Amino acid sequence: MATGAHEVVLVRHGETEWSREGRHTGRTDIPLTEAGRQEAQAVGAALARHRFALVLTSPLARAAETCRLAGLGDAAEERDDLREWDYGAYEGRTTDEIRAERPGWSLWADGAPDGETAAEVGERADRVIAELRSVGGDVAVFAHGHLLRVVAARWLGLEPDAGRLFALDPATISILGYEREAPVIRLWNERAA
């Protein structure tokens, strides 16, 4: 099972106005804030010594710009499967706003009306992981908070909704890898600066 990538470096995009406000930002293409651009440059400094056999990014601007500002944009390939969770009718809303109408709501258990379920995001994550495991070297992946949490869960063989157990802040670096043949998390939610 430990064929392909030695390490998978996951990078959550830098701060956006909506991430700062705790708004669910799925398919809306929100740009990075100035702080987010600075965070992306710090990610680049932290990754400067890494050499990647493959660099993947979500096509959404906040992830692609983080990748570019981190110095890896020229090598990056976009993957639609790396788009953030589709929050449907809850796009742009905070958890508190949603729970005022729907007490006890959980994205992980309930999904979003007209959006995706955890299982559907898990299917996309599984396709990404299959590609990652086919690469003969390290891979960098620039994407989004909820999607990357599902990737981590699926990397470990857990159900997609286990992503709820992995907090992930903007502009952080996490590393998936192996201990012998077992998929593991080697680093999680590390600030670049």
C-alpha positions, 0 to 999 in steps of 0.5 A: 500500500505504501507505493507512490507518494512518500509524503502528501503536503496539504495546504489550506488556502490563506485567509479570505474575508469569509473565512475570517468571518466563519462563513461557509465558502464553498463554490463562491470564488472569494479572493484572499485578503492582504493577510491571506496573501502574506500567509501564502508567501509564508507557506512558500518560505516554509516549503522552499526546500521541498521538491514535489513530483506533482503540485495540485490545486483547486481551481478556485482563486483562493487556493490557486492564488495561495499556490502561486504566492507560495511559489508553486503556481507554475508547476500546479495542475488544477483538479475539480475534485479539489473544490470545496464542499458545495454548501448549497443553500448554506453558502455564505452563512455561518454555523450560528445563522444556520442553527438559529433556523435548524438547531443541532445542524451539523455539516458532517451529519446533515450536509446542506440543502441543494449541496453535497453530503459528506459521502459525496465529498468523500467520493471526490476525496477518494479520486484525489487519493487514488491519484496521490498514491500513483505518484512516485514522489512527494505531492503538494495539494492546495485546497480548502478546509472541509475538503482537506479534512475529508481527504485526511479522513479517507487517507486513514481509511475512515469514513468521510464524516470523520473529517469533523475530528481534524480542525484545519486553519487557513494557511496551514501545512499538514502532511500525510504519509506512511509509517511502514505500509500504514497511512498516517498523519505526519503533521497537522494544522501547522502554521507556516509563520 
